[in-house]
Amino acid sequence: ERDAISNSLSAASPSRSARAKASHTEIIWMPSIILLQILAAWPVPSAPSNRDYRPGFTAAMMLKDLRLAQETAARVQAATPLGAEAAQLYQLFVAAGHEGLDFSAIIKMIRGERDR
């Protein structure tokens, strides 16, 4: 499967150098924990993580939107396994009483951090 994706990336952009193609493929297959660590280290003063996850777009709103997306996908018989997984994670997060936090606060649950 990885070779198939790599080959389709190569076919889609034949003018790119081999190094650029390899770099793009590495980004796609970067383990999510590494990506999360990179993003967590990126200082963005206005980010919810720097404001104790005060809401901009709440976890409850994200769950509502994910549910709507899953309903729409089901109506057109589209498989959306990552969307379904995200909806399940947000359902757990909201059920734990975090519906009023910014949707990005789910990272705390994914990291296994305890509530303070």
Buried (B, 14 or more C-beta within 10 A) or exposed (E): EEEEEBEEBBEEEEEBEEEEBBEBBEEEEEEEEEEEEEEEEEEEEEBBBEEEBEBEEBBBBBBEBBBEBBEEBEEEEEEBEEBBEBBEBBBEBBEEEBBEBBBBBBBBBEEEEEEE
